Amino acid sequence: MNVPYFQVDAFTDRAFAGNPAGVCLLDDVLLTDDQLRSVAAEINQSETAFLWPEQDGFRLRWFTPTVEVELCGHATLASANVLWQTGRIAPGTPIRFQTLSGELRATAGPGDWIELDFPARFGSRADLPEGLPKALGVRPVSAYFMHDRYLIEVTTEEEVRTMAPDFRALAQFDNTIVTARANPGSGFDFISRFFAPKSGIDEDPVTGSAHCCLATYWSDRLGKTDFLAYQASQRGGILKVSLQGERVKLAGRAVTLIEGMLRLPAN
């Protein structure tokens, strides 16, 4: 069985930056869940997207090398980029994705930006589990639990950039966002990093789903709804973020780096 495969760097306008995602285009539901997990483990990107035509759009599922996830921004951005670039969807035509998080939409923005319509994530103050700050190597000034992950604010941008987590210790905790206000004059409103060793990803380079949480968190603190955000991983990535009630608009750019064919066994 031959499956068209693409590797796309998402939330960046240049190769070898942003967050790489695998995208597999299926003509139908041809693979079992075990096969999907095996392909994602073999590709070994932070997320691999599998999509096939359904209704008036596409069914979209995302897998890390170890688990299926409920929501993924960068692999959705990569999927939209591939559908438009390959002509499977006319360039600029809005795309609907049916997912574990409901219907998501991708639209072409100004220039080469792609805008995603995602659910906003809300949370409440939380006491952090004993050992989590030490595993991260940070001193929290605020902590929330938001949907399925912790969000920790620290004092400075430098603390976010220079933290060096103990990933073995971190693996026992839920996924965690660490964030701070960006330095004045940087052009960004806030910066962040995202850690998910429990899901098979020590640090995710650029995380759309994390910004569904960061949008609501920073809207309360900064008194605004539109942001320019930077995820300060080694690869780094830039997102435009807009909180619109119960939804978040995430915009980014993407670069297709690899195009080929996966030759999968029939069974």
N, C-alpha and C positions, 0 to 999 in steps of 0.2 A: 504494500500500500504506500503510495507516494503522497506526502502531505507538504504543501507549500509552507516554507518556514522563513521567517524574517527576524532579524535582531535589530532593535531600534533603541537608540539612546534618547530618552525622554526627559523633558523639562530642561532642554539645552538647545543651543543653536549650533553646536559643534560636536564632532565625533570625539569619543573617549571622555566625555563628561556626562553630567546628568545621571540618569538611572537606566541601565540596560534592561530591556525586556525582550523575551521571546514571544513571537506571535505565530500561532499555527492556524491556518485556514482550512477548515473541514467543509466538505460539500454537504455533509449530513452528520447525524450523531453516529459516527462509525467506531468510536473508541469507548471501551469500558472505563469506569473510574480508575481501576487498577492500571490500565494502559496510560491514562492521562497522568496519573501520579508518576509512573515510570518514565514517561517522556520528560516531564518537568524535572525529575531527578537527574536524568541524563543531560539535559540542557544546562541545568545548574545555574540559572540566573535567579535573582531574587524573586522574580515572578515570571511565569510563562502563561500567556493568554491563549485560550482555545475558543474559537468562535465559528458558528455555522448559521446559515440563514434560518430565520424563524419568524413567522407572521410577517409584519412589515419592517423587520429589522434583523437583528442577530441575537442569538443566545451567546452569552459571554461568561466564561468561567476562568478563574485564576488559581494557579498552584505555585507555591514555593517549592523548593526541592524536597520538602517533607510533608506539607499539608495543603489542603484547599483553603482559601481565604474568602471572607465575606465581601470585601471591598478592596479594590486596588486602583489607584489613580494613574500611575505611570504606565501600567500595561494597557489601560483603557485608552490613554492618549496615544500609545504606540499602535494599538489596533485601529483607531480612526485614521491615523496617518497612513497605515498600510492599505486600508480599504480605499482611500482616495487616491493614493499613488498608483495602485495597481489597476484603477479603473473599475473595480468591482462596485463602487459607488461613485457617481459623478462628482467630480471635485466641487467642494462647497455645499453639497447636499447634506442636510442634517442627518445624523445616524442615531437610531434607537438601539439600545442594548438591553436585553432582558437578563437580569442577574440575581444573585442571592440578596442584593440590596434593593431590589425593585428595578424599575425602569430608569436607566441613565441615558443621557443624551450628549452627543458631541456635535459641535457646530464650528464652522470655520470663522475665526476672528480676523481682525485687521492684520495685514501682512501675512506672515506664516504662523501666526499663533492659532492654537486650537483651544476651544473653550469646552469644558466639561460641566455638566449639571449634576451635582452630587447631593446626597442628604447631609444636612448639618448635624453635627454630633454635640450634644450637651452633656454636662456632668455636674458634679458637686464636690465640695471639699472632702478630702480623704486623709486619713492617717496612713502614712506609708508603712509597708511591712518592714519589720526590723531587718536591717542588713542591706536594703535596697540603695539608700544613699551612698553607703560605703562601697557597694559593688559598682556603682556609677562613678564614684569619686567626686561627688558634688555636695554643696551645702544648700538645700532647698530654702526658698523664701515663701513658696506657695506650692500646694500639691492638690490635685484634683484626680478623681477617677472619671473617665469619660468613655462611656459605652463599653469598651473592652480593654482599656489601657490606662496607664497612669500618665498624667501630664504634670511635669515639675518645672516651675520657674526658678531660675537662679539669678544672681544679681547682675552679672555683666555678660556681654557678648564674648569676652575673652574666656570666661569660664566654660561656656558652651564649646568654643573652638578647641580648647586645650585639654578637655577632659579625656581620660584614658581608662575606660571601664575594664573591670575584670569580667570577661565574658563567661568564664566558667561559673563564677558566682552569680552572674546576672541571669543565667539560664533557668534558674528556679522561679523567677518572677514573671509577672505579666509584662507584655510589651510596654515600652516606656518612651515618652517624648520628653526631651529636655529643651527648654526654650528660654530666651531672654530678649529684652528690647534691644534692637540694633543700635550701634553707636551713632550718635548724631553726625549727619553729613554723609552717611554711608549710602543713602538713597533707599534703604530698606526700613520697614517698620519693625520687624522682628526676625530673629533667626532661630533655627532649631536643629536638633539631631534626633534620630529615631532608632531605637534598639529593639530587636525581636529575636534573640537567640532561641527562645522557646519554640519559635516557628521555623527555625532553621536558618535565620538570617542574623548574624551578629549585629551589623549596622546596615540599614537600608540607605542607599545613597540619596534618594529624593522620594518623598512619600506623599502622594496625593491624599490618602485617607487620613493621615496625621493632620493635614491642613483643614479637614472638615471639623476637627477638634480645635485647632489653633485659631480658626476664624471666630468661633464663638467666645473663646477665652480672651483673645486680645480685643475683640469688639467691646467687651465690658470694661476693659482697662484703659483703652485708648479713646473710647467714645467715638468710634468710626466704624465703617463697614467695608471699606475698600483698602486693600493692603498690597504692598510689594514685599514678598517674603524670600528669604534665602535659607536653604538647607545646607548646613556647613559641614557636610561629609568631605572626605578626601576628594571625591569627584565634583561635588557641589551642584546646586541647581537653583533655578529662579522660577517663582510662581507668582502670577497675579491672582489674588484671592478676593472674592466679593461675597459677603454674607447677605443673603436675601431671604429673610424670614427663616423658614425651615429648610432652605436649600443653600448650598454654597456653589458659586461658580469658580472653577479653577482653570486657569489658562496657562499654557506653556507651549514650547516648541519641541520639535522632534527631528532626529536625523536617522535615516535608515542606513545601517552599516553593513549588514549581511543579508543576502537573499539567496535562497537555495531550496533544496528538497530533502525532506526527511524520508528515508526508505524504511518503513516500519514492517515488521513481520505481519502476515495476514492474521495470525491468531495471537 
